[in-house]
């Protein structure tokens, strides 16, 4: 199960302010299901279209989830399907429904330059072999009294490269502007039906028949759908929808890359999966047996929805990226187009925009992304369309499919303060990155390179910011009222900032060569292998570690025999103390030393491998402090700092309150002298300083 999902924890283990972007989580009420709740006894029991109509009517009158926003005005569809006339028509400023589904391998008509004129003829779609999902969606829209439906394969001219790209860039607005979105997650692809059950209006039941229906759950018999099998344990609406959420997460629809932004930007969704139909808007989530309550329009979910951003919240972005990274594509190079909606929104609020998925505001921290489990490299598939511009750079998380460990980006949101009396907990240990390299990026080799605009801390408190002495944090009024900051950062949205799709990174940095210890270890919180680095001139002295994008067993026997090339990315430090610290204090010799544990003693015997604690040549001996408790394994960042669980790590030697290091990237060079990322890790700062280094111009692809 992905790292961000845990059914045993609140919100299914999803970060709370991601909850609005996850199916049903946090929007369901805790009311008892009651004796009237029952799942269908057999697949012939119809889905009531009147219930869907009632949901829409109540939301229109009381929730106002479909109100206009800047995102909705950012672009619009070019074509729509007229479900009454059964043809394609130019976009009209009238309500339309959007369809989110899985294309699959089902062959059917798509809109092209050659058939556009034909498909605009009334009745033309009645003569085309349309997939079952699309036919059912058209029928549903017509049954609800609506006329227009947006479907990507019929409303985007597929062989118009420029026009298609424009529509892809407008995808967020297209789904955000829809009257509602039909989510077709029941079937594996478009060839399957919208639902395994028929859809039709059902006359209201009399109180007597409703009571008898609830008392005789087994009366109808027949094949029982799988929804009954696990929903039988649910006692509240929240429990029922949480089970539906888990089911939806495991559908083909949820695994596909294109459906990611279709889900995120839709303000109201009618979901078909698990042999049922559910409702979700910005305020509530309902299962098939529930009626939508006329809540006040002032009642609003406490968390921002994507599209509401007015400032660069990297914490939020990192977790959205982690949700997107496991998604699959038929053509892996589509990853950028499928993320374009989210990228466009965040690029406007991050100083420096986005560079192939990495925010310029905290670019040095974003480069430190790590796999949680071994990830699959996305490789561009050549198609009939010119794919020379397919961007698959090794330095970006977007080049891999799998689980990204978003916690590895934690220093990137160090400006967010989540502690203090208002939060009811102590300040977490600080983990900060110091930039040491200036980065430039480009789409291709040539004279045109763009400088990465990274965050710079102001020397003075900017206008509009206030220091809250009691809370120990910075605050600012307006759009981010209530958010606490450790230090001021650029705020506000700028439409001129764009999302770059650069292939190449260039910098002038220090390069060193380190040997790798001939043993592989499993990362403390995941399934990637971890390699220990040896100090130059030593066969055993620990210098640092790298997390490799491979399983431990796959690395055994393939250790580099020659020293590997490491390039400096930045410097960093993390507090090893669990206690609160004063904002703004940098690590120095004035910080009192604290006692550190021997975290590796037990593991050394298990691994059958011991390492000496001999100092690096020329390095001064440090006083060995007494062990302390709790051990680093209990440190809040132990999941990220793999070296703390290695048998080679000797905490006595590296004692002190602060662990200082250099962030490094292991690279290899091709025949054109272009570097490629192999792994990212850390080298102890003193070991790096003592190593032989050279300054080089490095271009990474």
C-alpha positions as CSV (number, residue, x, y, z in Angstrom):
1,X,0.0,0.0,0.0
2,X,1.4,3.5,-0.8
3,X,3.1,5.3,2.0
4,X,0.4,8.0,2.1
5,X,-2.4,5.5,2.8
6,X,-3.0,3.8,6.2
7,X,-6.6,2.7,6.8
8,X,-5.9,2.5,10.6
9,X,-5.2,6.2,11.0
10,X,-7.4,9.3,10.7
11,X,-8.1,10.4,7.2
12,X,-6.8,7.0,6.0
13,X,-3.3,8.2,6.8
14,X,-3.6,11.1,4.3
15,X,-2.0,14.4,5.4
16,X,-5.0,16.5,6.7
17,X,-4.8,19.3,4.2
18,X,-4.6,16.8,1.3
19,X,-7.9,15.3,2.5
20,X,-10.1,17.5,0.3
21,X,-8.3,16.1,-2.7
22,X,-8.8,12.5,-1.7
23,X,-12.0,10.5,-2.2
24,X,-14.6,11.2,0.4
25,X,-12.1,11.6,3.3
26,X,-13.1,14.2,5.9
27,X,-16.3,15.1,4.2
28,X,-18.5,12.2,5.4
29,X,-20.6,12.7,8.5
30,X,-20.7,10.2,11.4
31,X,-24.4,9.6,11.4
32,X,-25.6,6.0,12.0
33,X,-26.5,4.1,8.8
34,X,-29.8,3.0,10.4
35,X,-32.0,0.1,9.5
36,X,-32.8,1.6,6.1
37,X,-29.2,1.3,4.8
38,X,-28.5,-1.7,2.6
39,X,-26.4,-2.5,-0.3
40,X,-28.1,-3.9,-3.4
41,X,-29.0,-7.5,-3.2
42,X,-28.3,-8.1,-6.8
43,X,-27.0,-6.1,-9.8
44,X,-30.5,-5.7,-11.3
45,X,-31.5,-3.2,-8.6
46,X,-31.4,0.1,-10.4
47,X,-29.5,3.3,-9.5
48,X,-32.0,6.1,-8.9
49,X,-31.5,9.0,-11.2
50,X,-33.9,11.0,-9.0
51,X,-31.4,10.8,-6.2
52,X,-28.6,12.3,-8.4
53,X,-31.0,15.0,-9.5
54,X,-31.8,15.8,-5.8
55,X,-28.1,16.0,-4.9
56,X,-27.5,18.6,-7.6
57,X,-30.6,20.6,-6.8
58,X,-29.8,20.9,-3.1
59,X,-26.1,21.7,-3.7
60,X,-27.1,24.4,-6.2
61,X,-29.5,26.0,-3.7
62,X,-27.4,25.8,-0.5
63,X,-23.8,24.9,-1.1
64,X,-22.8,27.1,-4.0
65,X,-19.9,24.8,-4.8
66,X,-20.2,25.8,-8.4
67,X,-19.5,29.5,-7.9
68,X,-17.1,31.3,-10.2
69,X,-13.4,31.4,-9.3
70,X,-10.3,32.8,-11.1
71,X,-9.4,29.2,-12.1
72,X,-12.7,28.8,-13.9
73,X,-12.0,31.9,-16.0
74,X,-8.5,30.8,-17.0
75,X,-9.6,28.9,-20.1
76,X,-12.5,26.9,-21.6
77,X,-13.2,24.0,-23.8
78,X,-13.2,24.3,-27.6
79,X,-15.9,21.7,-28.4
80,X,-18.8,20.0,-26.6
81,X,-20.9,16.9,-27.2
82,X,-24.6,17.8,-27.7
83,X,-26.3,14.8,-26.1
84,X,-29.7,15.8,-27.6
85,X,-28.6,16.3,-31.2
86,X,-25.9,13.6,-30.9
87,X,-23.1,15.6,-32.5
88,X,-20.1,17.9,-31.7
89,X,-20.8,21.6,-31.3
90,X,-18.6,24.6,-30.6
91,X,-18.2,25.6,-26.9
92,X,-21.2,27.4,-25.5
93,X,-21.2,29.4,-22.3
94,X,-23.9,27.1,-20.9
95,X,-23.7,24.4,-18.2
96,X,-21.9,21.2,-19.3
97,X,-20.9,18.0,-17.6
98,X,-17.3,16.6,-17.8
99,X,-16.5,12.9,-18.0
100,X,-13.4,11.4,-16.2
101,X,-12.8,7.8,-17.4
102,X,-10.1,5.4,-18.5
103,X,-9.4,5.3,-22.3
104,X,-7.9,1.8,-22.2
105,X,-7.4,0.0,-25.5
106,X,-10.9,0.3,-26.7
107,X,-10.9,1.4,-30.3
108,X,-13.5,4.0,-31.2
109,X,-14.0,7.3,-32.9
110,X,-11.9,10.3,-31.8
111,X,-12.2,13.9,-33.0
112,X,-9.7,14.7,-35.8
113,X,-9.2,17.3,-38.4
114,X,-10.6,15.0,-41.0
115,X,-13.8,14.0,-39.3
116,X,-14.7,17.3,-37.5
117,X,-17.1,18.4,-40.2
118,X,-18.8,15.0,-40.2
119,X,-19.2,14.8,-36.4
120,X,-20.8,18.3,-36.3
121,X,-23.7,16.9,-38.3
122,X,-26.8,16.3,-36.1
123,X,-27.1,12.5,-35.4
124,X,-23.5,11.8,-36.4
125,X,-22.6,10.2,-33.1
126,X,-25.5,7.8,-33.4
127,X,-23.7,6.2,-36.3
128,X,-20.3,5.8,-34.6
129,X,-19.1,2.9,-32.5
130,X,-18.8,4.8,-29.2
131,X,-17.5,3.0,-26.1
132,X,-20.1,1.9,-23.5
133,X,-18.9,4.3,-20.8
134,X,-19.4,7.3,-23.2
135,X,-22.8,6.1,-24.3
136,X,-24.0,5.6,-20.7
137,X,-22.6,9.1,-19.8
138,X,-24.5,10.7,-22.6
139,X,-27.7,8.9,-21.5
140,X,-27.3,10.1,-17.9
141,X,-26.7,13.7,-18.9
142,X,-29.8,13.7,-21.1
143,X,-31.8,12.0,-18.3
144,X,-30.9,14.8,-15.9
145,X,-32.2,17.4,-18.3
146,X,-28.8,18.7,-19.4
147,X,-27.6,19.1,-23.0
148,X,-23.8,19.3,-23.1
149,X,-21.0,16.8,-22.2
150,X,-17.3,17.3,-22.4
151,X,-15.2,14.2,-23.3
152,X,-11.6,14.5,-24.1
153,X,-11.5,12.1,-27.1
154,X,-14.5,13.8,-28.7
155,X,-13.9,17.4,-27.7
156,X,-10.1,17.8,-28.4
157,X,-8.9,17.5,-32.0
158,X,-6.4,14.7,-31.4
159,X,-4.1,15.4,-34.4
160,X,-4.0,19.2,-34.0
161,X,-0.7,19.5,-32.0
162,X,-1.0,23.2,-31.1
163,X,-4.7,23.1,-30.4
164,X,-4.4,19.9,-28.3
165,X,-1.6,21.4,-26.2
166,X,-3.7,24.5,-25.6
167,X,-6.6,22.4,-24.4
168,X,-4.3,20.4,-22.2
169,X,-3.1,23.6,-20.6
170,X,-6.8,24.5,-20.0
171,X,-7.7,21.1,-18.5
172,X,-7.8,22.5,-14.9
173,X,-10.2,25.2,-16.0
174,X,-12.3,22.8,-18.1
175,X,-13.0,20.5,-15.1
176,X,-13.3,23.3,-12.6
177,X,-15.9,25.0,-14.8
178,X,-18.1,21.9,-15.4
179,X,-21.5,21.7,-13.8
180,X,-20.3,18.5,-12.3
181,X,-17.9,15.6,-13.2
182,X,-19.0,12.0,-13.9
183,X,-16.3,9.7,-12.5
184,X,-16.4,6.4,-14.3
185,X,-14.4,4.1,-12.1
186,X,-16.6,1.0,-12.2
187,X,-14.9,-0.5,-15.4
188,X,-11.3,-1.0,-16.3
189,X,-11.7,1.0,-19.5
190,X,-14.2,2.8,-21.7
191,X,-15.5,-0.4,-23.1
192,X,-17.2,-1.2,-19.8
193,X,-20.5,0.3,-18.6
194,X,-20.8,3.3,-16.3
195,X,-22.3,1.1,-13.7
196,X,-23.1,-2.6,-13.5
197,X,-26.6,-1.7,-12.4
198,X,-29.2,0.0,-14.6
199,X,-29.8,3.8,-14.2
200,X,-33.4,5.0,-14.1
201,X,-35.8,7.1,-12.0
202,X,-37.4,5.2,-9.2
203,X,-40.7,6.3,-7.8
204,X,-40.7,7.1,-4.0
205,X,-41.4,4.2,-1.8
206,X,-44.3,4.3,0.7
207,X,-43.3,4.2,4.4
208,X,-44.6,0.6,4.7
209,X,-42.7,-0.7,1.7
210,X,-39.5,1.1,2.9
211,X,-39.8,-0.6,6.3
212,X,-40.4,-4.1,4.7
213,X,-37.5,-3.6,2.4
214,X,-35.2,-2.9,5.3
215,X,-36.4,-5.8,7.3
216,X,-36.0,-8.4,4.5
217,X,-32.4,-7.9,3.2
218,X,-32.2,-11.4,1.7
219,X,-35.6,-11.5,0.1
220,X,-34.4,-10.8,-3.5
221,X,-31.5,-13.2,-3.6
222,X,-29.4,-13.4,-6.7
223,X,-25.8,-12.5,-7.2
224,X,-24.5,-10.3,-4.5
225,X,-22.1,-7.5,-5.7
226,X,-18.8,-7.1,-4.0
227,X,-19.9,-3.8,-2.4
228,X,-22.1,-5.8,0.0
229,X,-19.2,-8.0,1.1
230,X,-17.2,-5.3,3.0
231,X,-19.9,-2.6,3.5
232,X,-21.8,-5.0,5.8
233,X,-19.3,-4.1,8.6
234,X,-20.0,-0.4,8.4
235,X,-22.1,1.2,11.1
236,X,-21.8,4.9,10.2
237,X,-21.9,6.8,7.0
238,X,-18.2,7.8,7.6
239,X,-17.2,4.1,7.9
240,X,-19.2,3.2,4.7
241,X,-17.5,6.0,2.7
242,X,-14.1,5.2,4.1
243,X,-14.6,1.7,2.7
244,X,-15.7,3.1,-0.6
245,X,-12.6,5.3,-0.5
246,X,-10.3,2.3,-0.2
247,X,-12.1,0.6,-3.0
248,X,-11.8,3.7,-5.3
249,X,-8.1,3.9,-4.5
250,X,-7.6,0.4,-5.9
251,X,-9.5,1.0,-9.2
252,X,-7.7,1.3,-12.5
253,X,-9.3,4.8,-12.8
254,X,-7.4,6.0,-9.7
255,X,-4.1,4.5,-10.9
256,X,-4.1,6.4,-14.2
257,X,-2.1,9.6,-14.6
258,X,-4.6,11.7,-16.6
259,X,-7.4,11.2,-14.1
260,X,-5.3,12.9,-11.4
261,X,-6.0,16.5,-12.3
262,X,-9.6,15.6,-13.5
263,X,-10.2,14.6,-9.9
264,X,-8.4,17.5,-8.3
265,X,-10.1,20.3,-10.1
266,X,-13.7,19.0,-10.3
267,X,-15.8,20.8,-7.7
268,X,-18.6,18.3,-7.7
269,X,-18.3,14.7,-8.5
270,X,-20.8,11.9,-9.1
271,X,-18.8,8.7,-8.7
272,X,-19.7,5.3,-10.2
273,X,-17.7,2.4,-8.7
274,X,-18.1,-0.5,-6.4
275,X,-21.6,-1.1,-7.9
276,X,-23.0,2.0,-6.4
277,X,-23.1,5.8,-7.0
278,X,-21.8,8.4,-4.5
279,X,-21.7,12.2,-4.3
280,X,-18.9,14.5,-3.4
281,X,-18.8,18.3,-3.5
282,X,-16.7,20.8,-1.7
283,X,-18.6,20.4,1.5
284,X,-19.9,16.9,1.9
285,X,-19.6,13.3,0.6
286,X,-22.6,11.0,0.5
287,X,-23.3,7.4,-0.3
288,X,-26.2,6.2,-2.4
289,X,-28.7,6.0,0.5
290,X,-28.1,9.5,1.8
291,X,-29.9,12.7,1.0
292,X,-28.0,16.0,0.7
293,X,-28.7,18.3,3.7
294,X,-29.3,22.0,2.9
295,X,-26.2,23.2,4.7
296,X,-25.6,26.9,4.9
297,X,-23.3,28.2,2.2
298,X,-21.1,29.7,4.9
299,X,-20.3,26.1,6.1
300,X,-17.1,25.3,4.3
301,X,-14.5,22.6,4.6
302,X,-11.6,24.0,6.6
303,X,-8.9,23.1,4.1
304,X,-8.1,24.9,0.8
305,X,-8.9,23.2,-2.4
306,X,-6.5,23.1,-5.3
307,X,-7.0,26.3,-7.2
308,X,-7.4,28.5,-4.0
309,X,-3.7,28.9,-3.5
310,X,-2.5,32.5,-3.0
311,X,1.0,31.6,-1.7
312,X,3.7,29.0,-2.1
313,X,3.0,26.2,0.3
314,X,5.7,23.6,-0.5
315,X,4.3,21.3,2.2
316,X,1.0,21.0,0.3
317,X,2.7,20.7,-3.0
318,X,5.1,18.0,-1.9
319,X,2.3,15.7,-0.8
320,X,0.3,16.3,-4.0
321,X,3.4,15.3,-5.9
322,X,3.7,12.1,-3.8
323,X,0.0,11.3,-4.7
324,X,0.7,11.9,-8.4
325,X,4.1,10.1,-8.7
326,X,2.6,6.5,-8.7
327,X,0.3,7.2,-11.6
328,X,0.6,5.2,-14.8
329,X,0.7,6.3,-18.4
330,X,0.5,4.5,-21.7
331,X,3.0,7.1,-23.0
332,X,5.2,8.1,-20.1
333,X,6.2,11.4,-21.6
334,X,2.6,12.5,-21.0
335,X,3.5,12.9,-17.3
336,X,4.1,16.7,-17.8
337,X,0.8,17.3,-19.6
338,X,-1.1,15.3,-17.0
339,X,0.4,17.4,-14.2
340,X,0.1,20.7,-16.2
341,X,-3.0,21.9,-14.3
342,X,-1.4,21.6,-10.8
343,X,1.9,22.9,-12.1
344,X,0.3,25.9,-13.6
345,X,-1.4,26.8,-10.3
346,X,1.7,26.3,-8.1
347,X,4.0,28.0,-10.6
348,X,2.1,31.2,-10.1
349,X,2.5,31.2,-6.3
350,X,6.1,30.0,-6.0
351,X,8.8,32.6,-6.5
352,X,10.7,31.4,-9.5
353,X,7.9,29.2,-10.8
354,X,8.3,25.5,-11.3
355,X,11.2,23.9,-13.1
356,X,10.2,20.4,-14.3
357,X,8.2,19.8,-11.1
358,X,10.7,21.5,-8.7
359,X,9.7,24.9,-7.1
360,X,12.2,27.6,-7.7
361,X,11.4,29.0,-4.2
362,X,13.1,26.0,-2.6
363,X,15.0,24.4,-5.5
364,X,18.0,23.3,-3.5
365,X,15.7,21.3,-1.1
366,X,13.5,20.0,-4.0
367,X,16.6,18.4,-5.6
368,X,16.9,16.1,-2.5
369,X,13.8,14.0,-3.4
370,X,14.1,10.4,-2.5
371,X,12.2,7.2,-3.5
372,X,10.3,5.5,-0.7
373,X,10.5,2.2,-2.6
374,X,12.4,1.5,-5.8
375,X,10.8,3.6,-8.6
376,X,10.5,2.8,-12.2
377,X,12.2,5.2,-14.6
378,X,9.7,6.7,-17.1
379,X,11.1,6.4,-20.6
380,X,9.6,8.3,-23.5
381,X,7.7,6.1,-26.0
382,X,8.1,7.3,-29.6
383,X,4.7,7.9,-31.3
384,X,3.5,9.3,-34.6
385,X,3.6,12.8,-33.0
386,X,7.0,14.5,-32.8
387,X,8.3,13.7,-29.3
388,X,11.7,15.4,-29.6
389,X,10.6,17.6,-26.7
390,X,9.7,14.8,-24.3
391,X,11.3,15.8,-21.0
392,X,12.5,13.0,-18.8
393,X,15.4,14.4,-16.8
394,X,16.9,12.2,-14.1
395,X,17.2,15.1,-11.6
396,X,13.4,15.5,-11.3
397,X,11.0,13.3,-9.4
398,X,8.8,13.4,-12.5
399,X,11.2,11.1,-14.3
400,X,10.2,8.1,-12.1
401,X,7.0,6.3,-11.3
402,X,6.4,5.1,-7.8
403,X,6.3,6.3,-4.2
404,X,8.2,9.5,-3.5
405,X,9.1,10.0,0.1
406,X,7.8,13.5,0.5
407,X,9.3,13.8,4.0
408,X,12.7,14.0,2.3
409,X,11.6,17.5,1.2
410,X,11.0,18.7,4.8
411,X,13.7,21.3,4.8
412,X,11.9,22.9,1.9
413,X,9.0,23.9,4.1
414,X,11.1,25.0,7.1
415,X,9.5,28.4,6.7
416,X,6.2,26.9,7.9
417,X,5.9,26.8,11.7
418,X,3.7,24.0,13.0
419,X,4.6,24.2,16.7
420,X,4.0,26.3,19.7
421,X,1.1,26.7,22.2
422,X,-1.4,27.1,19.4
423,X,-0.5,23.6,18.0
424,X,-0.1,22.0,21.4
425,X,3.3,20.5,20.7
426,X,7.0,21.3,20.9
427,X,8.9,22.6,17.9
428,X,10.2,19.7,15.8
429,X,14.0,19.4,15.3
430,X,15.2,21.9,12.7
431,X,16.5,20.6,9.4
432,X,17.8,23.3,7.1
433,X,19.6,23.5,3.8
434,X,22.3,26.1,3.0
435,X,22.6,26.8,-0.8
436,X,26.2,26.5,-2.0
437,X,25.5,26.3,-5.8
438,X,23.9,28.5,-8.3
439,X,21.7,26.6,-10.8
440,X,20.7,27.3,-14.3
441,X,18.2,25.3,-16.5
442,X,17.5,24.9,-20.2
443,X,15.3,22.9,-22.5
444,X,18.2,21.9,-24.6
445,X,21.9,22.5,-25.1
446,X,22.6,26.0,-26.4
447,X,23.3,29.5,-25.4
448,X,20.0,30.2,-23.7
449,X,20.0,29.2,-20.0
450,X,17.7,30.5,-17.2
451,X,18.9,31.2,-13.7
452,X,16.9,29.4,-11.0
453,X,15.4,32.0,-8.7
454,X,15.7,30.5,-5.2
455,X,14.4,31.8,-1.9
456,X,16.5,34.4,-0.1
457,X,15.8,35.2,3.5
458,X,15.4,38.9,4.0
459,X,17.8,40.8,6.1
460,X,15.0,42.8,7.7
461,X,11.4,42.0,8.5
462,X,9.4,42.8,5.3
463,X,6.5,45.2,5.4
464,X,3.3,43.5,6.4
465,X,5.0,40.8,8.5
466,X,4.9,40.7,12.3
467,X,6.9,38.9,14.9
468,X,4.7,37.2,17.5
469,X,6.8,37.1,20.7
470,X,4.4,35.0,22.6
471,X,4.0,32.3,19.9
472,X,7.6,32.6,18.7
473,X,6.8,32.9,15.1
474,X,6.1,35.3,12.2
475,X,2.6,36.1,11.0
476,X,1.1,38.1,8.2
477,X,-2.5,39.2,7.6
478,X,-4.6,38.8,4.6
479,X,-4.8,35.6,2.5
480,X,-2.6,33.6,4.8
481,X,-4.1,34.8,8.0
482,X,-3.7,32.1,10.7
483,X,-0.6,30.5,9.1
484,X,2.5,30.7,11.3
485,X,5.9,31.1,9.7
486,X,9.4,30.5,11.1
487,X,10.7,33.3,8.8
488,X,9.3,35.5,6.1
489,X,9.1,34.3,2.5
490,X,7.8,35.8,-0.7
491,X,4.0,35.6,-0.8
492,X,1.4,36.3,-3.4
493,X,0.4,35.1,-6.9
494,X,1.9,36.2,-10.2
495,X,0.3,34.9,-13.4
496,X,3.5,35.7,-15.3
497,X,5.3,32.9,-13.5
498,X,5.3,29.8,-15.6
499,X,6.0,26.1,-15.3
500,X,9.2,25.3,-17.2
501,X,9.8,21.9,-18.8
502,X,13.6,22.0,-18.8
503,X,15.7,18.9,-19.6
504,X,19.0,20.2,-18.4
505,X,20.6,21.6,-15.2
506,X,23.9,23.3,-15.1
507,X,26.1,24.5,-12.2
508,X,29.7,25.0,-11.1
509,X,30.3,22.9,-8.1
510,X,32.8,20.8,-6.2
511,X,33.3,17.2,-7.1
512,X,34.9,14.4,-5.1
513,X,35.3,10.7,-5.3
514,X,34.4,8.3,-2.5
515,X,34.5,4.6,-2.2
516,X,31.5,2.5,-1.4
517,X,31.4,-0.1,1.5
518,X,30.8,-3.6,0.1
519,X,27.5,-4.1,1.8
520,X,24.0,-3.0,1.2
521,X,21.3,-2.2,3.7
522,X,17.6,-1.6,3.6
523,X,16.4,1.9,4.2
524,X,14.9,2.4,7.7
525,X,11.5,3.4,6.3
526,X,11.1,1.8,2.9
527,X,12.5,-0.8,0.6
528,X,15.3,1.0,-1.1
529,X,18.9,-0.1,-0.6
530,X,21.3,2.2,1.3
531,X,25.1,2.3,0.5
532,X,27.6,3.5,3.1
533,X,30.4,5.8,1.8
534,X,33.9,5.5,3.1
535,X,36.2,8.4,4.0
536,X,39.1,8.9,1.5
537,X,42.2,6.9,2.5
538,X,40.2,4.6,4.7
539,X,38.7,1.1,4.1
540,X,36.3,1.3,7.0
541,X,35.8,4.9,8.3
542,X,32.2,6.0,7.7
543,X,31.7,9.2,5.6
544,X,28.1,9.2,4.6
545,X,25.4,7.3,2.7
546,X,23.3,7.2,-0.5
547,X,19.8,5.9,-1.0
548,X,19.8,3.9,-4.2
549,X,16.7,3.3,-6.3
550,X,17.0,-0.5,-6.1
551,X,16.1,-3.2,-3.7
552,X,18.7,-4.4,-1.3
553,X,19.0,-7.9,-2.9
554,X,19.4,-6.4,-6.3
555,X,22.5,-4.4,-5.3
556,X,24.4,-7.3,-3.7
557,X,27.3,-8.3,-5.9
558,X,27.1,-5.1,-8.0
559,X,29.0,-2.7,-5.8
560,X,31.2,-0.1,-7.5
561,X,34.8,-1.3,-7.2
562,X,36.2,2.1,-8.1
563,X,35.4,5.3,-6.3
564,X,32.2,7.0,-7.5
565,X,31.7,10.6,-8.5
566,X,29.8,12.8,-6.1
567,X,28.8,16.4,-6.8
568,X,28.0,18.9,-4.1
569,X,24.4,20.1,-4.2
570,X,24.2,22.1,-0.9
571,X,25.1,22.0,2.7
572,X,22.7,21.1,5.6
573,X,22.3,20.5,9.2
574,X,19.7,18.8,11.4
575,X,19.3,19.1,15.2
576,X,19.8,15.8,16.9
577,X,18.0,17.1,20.0
578,X,14.3,16.6,20.5
579,X,14.0,19.8,22.5
580,X,12.6,23.1,21.3
581,X,15.2,25.5,20.0
582,X,15.2,29.3,19.5
583,X,14.3,30.5,16.0
584,X,17.2,31.9,14.1
585,X,20.1,30.2,16.0
586,X,22.6,28.7,13.6
587,X,24.7,25.7,14.6
588,X,28.0,26.7,16.2
589,X,30.5,25.6,18.8
590,X,28.6,27.6,21.3
591,X,25.8,25.1,21.3
592,X,26.2,22.8,24.2
593,X,27.1,19.2,23.4
594,X,24.6,16.5,24.2
595,X,25.0,12.9,24.8
596,X,24.4,10.6,21.8
597,X,23.5,6.9,21.6
598,X,25.2,4.0,20.0
599,X,22.4,3.2,17.6
600,X,24.2,0.5,15.6
601,X,25.6,-1.8,18.2
602,X,22.9,-4.4,18.0
603,X,22.7,-4.2,14.2
604,X,26.4,-4.8,13.7
605,X,26.1,-8.3,15.1
606,X,23.1,-9.0,12.9
607,X,24.8,-7.7,9.7
608,X,28.1,-9.5,10.5
609,X,30.0,-6.4,9.6
610,X,31.9,-4.1,11.8
611,X,33.5,-0.8,11.0
612,X,36.2,1.0,12.8
613,X,35.7,4.5,14.3
614,X,39.1,5.6,13.2
615,X,39.1,9.3,12.4
616,X,39.6,10.7,8.9
617,X,43.2,11.6,8.3
618,X,43.9,15.0,9.7
619,X,40.7,15.2,11.6
620,X,40.9,16.1,15.3
621,X,39.8,13.6,17.8
622,X,36.5,14.5,19.5
623,X,35.6,13.8,23.1
624,X,33.4,10.8,23.4
625,X,30.2,11.7,25.3
626,X,28.2,9.3,27.4
627,X,25.3,7.5,25.7
628,X,21.9,9.2,26.0
629,X,18.3,8.2,25.6
630,X,16.1,8.2,23.5
631,X,18.1,6.8,20.6
632,X,18.2,8.4,17.1
633,X,15.9,5.6,15.9
634,X,13.1,7.5,17.8
635,X,14.1,10.8,16.2
636,X,11.2,12.3,14.2
637,X,13.4,12.3,11.1
638,X,14.8,8.8,11.4
639,X,12.7,7.7,8.4
640,X,14.7,10.1,6.2
641,X,18.2,9.9,7.6
642,X,19.2,6.4,6.6
643,X,22.7,6.7,8.1
644,X,21.4,6.6,11.6
645,X,20.3,3.0,11.2
646,X,23.5,1.8,9.5
647,X,25.8,-0.3,11.6
648,X,28.6,2.0,10.5
649,X,27.1,5.0,12.2
650,X,28.8,5.7,15.5
651,X,26.9,8.4,17.3
652,X,29.6,8.8,19.9
653,X,32.1,10.0,17.3
654,X,29.7,12.3,15.7
655,X,28.4,13.6,19.0
656,X,27.0,17.0,19.5
657,X,23.7,18.7,19.2
658,X,23.9,19.2,15.4
659,X,24.7,16.8,12.6
660,X,26.3,18.8,9.7
661,X,26.6,17.4,6.3
662,X,26.9,18.1,2.6
663,X,24.1,17.0,0.3
664,X,25.5,15.1,-2.7
665,X,24.4,13.5,-5.9
666,X,26.1,10.4,-7.3
667,X,26.4,10.9,-11.0
668,X,27.7,9.1,-14.1
669,X,28.7,10.7,-17.3
670,X,27.8,9.7,-20.9
671,X,29.9,10.1,-24.0
672,X,28.8,13.7,-24.4
673,X,30.0,14.4,-20.8
674,X,26.4,14.9,-19.6
675,X,25.8,13.8,-16.1
676,X,22.9,11.6,-14.9
677,X,21.6,11.2,-11.4
678,X,22.1,7.8,-9.8
679,X,21.3,8.5,-6.2
680,X,21.2,11.4,-3.7
681,X,22.6,11.3,-0.1
682,X,24.8,13.0,2.5
683,X,28.4,13.1,3.4
684,X,29.6,14.3,6.8
685,X,30.8,17.8,6.5
686,X,34.2,17.1,8.0
687,X,34.7,14.1,5.8
688,X,33.8,16.2,2.7
689,X,36.2,19.0,3.8
690,X,39.0,16.5,4.1
691,X,38.4,14.9,0.7
692,X,40.3,15.8,-2.4
693,X,38.0,17.9,-4.5
694,X,37.9,19.8,-7.8
695,X,35.7,22.5,-9.1
696,X,33.8,21.5,-12.3
697,X,31.1,22.8,-14.6
698,X,28.5,20.0,-14.6
699,X,25.4,19.6,-16.8
700,X,22.9,17.1,-15.6
701,X,20.2,15.6,-17.9
